[in-house]
């Protein structure tokens, strides 16, 4: 299946590689904005943090939360490409235009859950990362669900598929090395390729659910 998902992604990206690379660059630049405000703070330093450092750190963290829906927009963009609906700048910013606060809350809650799991052990954190990874697509396809319901639905869909997701990520290891060897430039093309493939993986799971007539989402919630 992995080869089929990748083949589909390459076909869907045909004629869109440079556009997606440009959008990936824009995505990277905007995501880097909070770091412009982040001061260099040495937590091991005996000197107390200055007021400007604390303020700048707070501003940086707030900005990071406020632009979190951009990552959701990137997933929506990859999903559009996978479904051969085209690629556009407007799709990248769609989560800012519709249900913005729900998208911010969802991103924040996912982040908190992942931190809590990672504090227990690294492996549970990674497993939960895969469990929550379909949440952005669910926010697109099932906008009526709340933040917690979207996360729960992702967990349900990924039940029995987390190893598939892990192996899919692992299959891109060689490409990730290419990205490193090209000083990061290759990632502007590898990123869209991986994201479109993962969106295809999501649709594959979703289609299986529809074919098996499973319920749209469960009632059990949690993290």
C-alpha positions in Angstrom: 0.0 0.0 0.0 2.8 2.4 0.8 4.1 2.3 -2.8 0.5 2.9 -4.1 0.1 5.9 -1.7 3.4 7.4 -2.9 2.6 6.8 -6.5 -0.7 8.5 -6.1 1.0 11.5 -4.4 3.5 11.8 -7.2 0.7 11.7 -9.8 -1.3 14.3 -7.8 1.7 16.6 -7.5 2.4 16.5 -11.2 2.7 20.1 -12.5 2.4 21.4 -8.9 5.9 20.7 -7.5 7.2 24.3 -7.8 4.0 25.8 -6.5 4.0 23.5 -3.5 7.7 24.2 -2.9 6.9 28.0 -2.9 4.0 27.5 -0.5 6.3 25.3 1.7 8.8 28.2 1.8 6.0 30.6 2.8 4.8 28.1 5.5 8.3 27.9 6.9 8.8 31.7 7.0 5.5 32.4 8.8 6.1 29.6 11.2 9.5 31.2 12.0 8.0 34.5 13.0 7.6 33.6 16.7 11.3 32.8 16.8 12.1 36.3 15.8 10.8 37.5 19.2 12.2 34.7 21.2 15.2 35.9 23.3 18.3 33.8 23.9 17.6 32.6 27.4 20.0 30.2 29.2 17.9 28.2 31.7 21.2 27.0 33.3 22.4 30.5 33.9 22.5 31.7 37.6 21.4 35.1 36.5 17.7 35.9 36.8 15.7 36.4 33.6 15.3 40.1 32.8 11.8 41.6 32.3 12.4 42.1 28.6 13.4 38.5 28.2 10.3 37.2 29.9 8.1 39.6 27.9 9.6 38.6 24.6 9.4 34.9 25.5 5.7 35.4 26.3 5.0 37.2 23.1 6.8 34.4 21.2 4.7 31.7 22.8 1.5 33.6 22.2 2.3 34.1 18.5 3.2 30.4 18.2 -0.3 29.5 19.5 -2.1 32.1 17.3 -0.5 30.9 14.0 -1.0 27.2 14.9 -3.9 26.9 12.4 -1.3 27.3 9.7 -0.2 23.7 10.2 -3.8 22.7 9.8 -4.0 24.7 6.6 -0.9 22.9 5.2 -2.6 19.6 5.9 -5.7 20.8 4.1 -3.6 21.9 1.2 -2.0 18.5 0.9 -5.4 16.9 1.2 -6.7 19.0 -1.7 -3.7 18.0 -3.8 -4.2 14.4 -3.0 -7.8 14.6 -4.0 -6.7 16.4 -7.2 -8.6 19.5 -6.3 -5.7 21.8 -7.0 -3.3 23.8 -4.8 -3.9 27.4 -3.8 -2.6 29.9 -1.3 -6.1 30.5 0.0 -6.3 26.9 1.2 -3.3 27.4 3.3 -5.0 30.2 5.2 -8.5 28.7 5.2 -8.3 27.6 8.9 -7.8 31.3 9.8 -11.0 32.3 8.0 -13.4 29.6 9.2 -13.7 28.3 12.9 -10.4 30.0 13.7 -10.7 29.7 17.5 -11.7 26.0 17.3 -8.5 25.4 15.3 -6.4 27.2 17.8 -8.0 25.3 20.7 -7.5 22.0 18.9 -3.9 22.7 18.2 -3.3 23.8 21.8 -5.1 20.7 23.3 -3.2 18.4 21.0 0.1 20.0 22.1 -0.8 19.7 25.8 -1.8 16.0 25.4 1.5 15.2 23.5 3.6 17.0 26.2 1.8 15.1 28.9 2.4 11.7 27.2 6.0 12.5 26.4 6.6 13.4 30.0 5.7 9.8 30.9 8.0 8.3 28.2 9.2 9.2 24.7 7.6 6.1 23.1 4.1 6.8 24.4 4.5 10.3 23.1 5.4 9.1 19.7 2.5 6.6 19.6 0.0 9.4 20.6 1.6 11.6 18.0 0.5 9.1 15.4 -2.9 8.7 17.1 -3.6 12.4 16.8 -2.1 12.9 13.3 -5.3 12.7 11.4 -7.0 15.5 13.4 -6.3 18.3 10.8 -8.0 16.3 8.1 -11.0 15.5 10.3 -11.4 19.2 11.1 -11.8 19.7 7.3 -14.1 16.8 6.6 -16.2 16.9 9.8 -16.3 20.5 10.8 -19.3 19.9 13.0 -17.1 18.0 15.5 -15.6 19.9 18.5 -11.9 20.0 19.2 -12.0 17.0 21.6 -14.3 15.1 19.3 -11.9 15.6 16.3 -9.0 14.3 18.3 -11.0 11.4 19.5 -12.1 10.6 15.9 -8.4 10.6 14.9 -7.6 8.2 17.7 -10.4 5.9 16.5 -9.4 6.0 12.9 -5.8 5.3 13.7 -6.7 2.3 15.8 -4.9 -0.6 14.1 -3.1 1.7 11.7 -0.4 3.4 13.8 2.2 0.8 12.6 1.2 1.5 9.0 1.8 5.2 9.6 5.1 4.6 11.3 6.3 2.4 8.4 5.1 5.1 6.0 7.2 7.7 7.8 10.1 5.3 7.9 9.9 4.8 4.2 10.8 8.5 3.7 14.0 8.2 5.7 16.1 8.2 2.6 14.4 11.3 1.3 14.9 13.0 4.6 18.6 12.3 4.3 18.6 13.9 0.8 16.9 17.0 2.4 19.7 17.2 5.0 22.5 16.7 2.4 21.0 19.5 0.2 21.3 21.8 3.2 17.5 21.8 3.7 16.6 22.9 0.1 15.4 19.5 -0.8 12.8 19.6 2.0 10.8 22.2 0.0 10.0 19.4 -2.4 10.2 16.4 0.0 7.8 18.1 2.4 4.9 18.4 -0.1 5.6 14.8 -1.3 5.4 13.4 2.2 2.4 15.5 3.2 0.5 14.6 0.1 1.3 10.9 0.7 0.1 11.1 4.3 -3.1 12.8 3.2 -3.6 9.9 0.8 -3.0 7.5 3.7 -5.8 9.3 5.6 -8.2 9.0 2.7 -7.4 5.3 2.4 -8.3 4.7 6.1 -11.4 6.9 5.7 -12.6 5.0 2.6 -12.2 1.7 4.4 -14.4 3.1 7.3 -17.1 4.2 4.8 -17.0 0.8 3.0 -17.4 -1.1 6.2 -20.3 1.2 7.3 -18.6 2.1 10.6 -20.1 5.0 12.6 -18.8 8.4 11.8 -17.4 9.0 15.2 -17.5 7.4 18.6 -18.8 8.9 21.8 -15.9 8.0 24.0 -13.5 10.9 24.5 -10.1 11.2 26.2 -6.5 11.5 25.3 
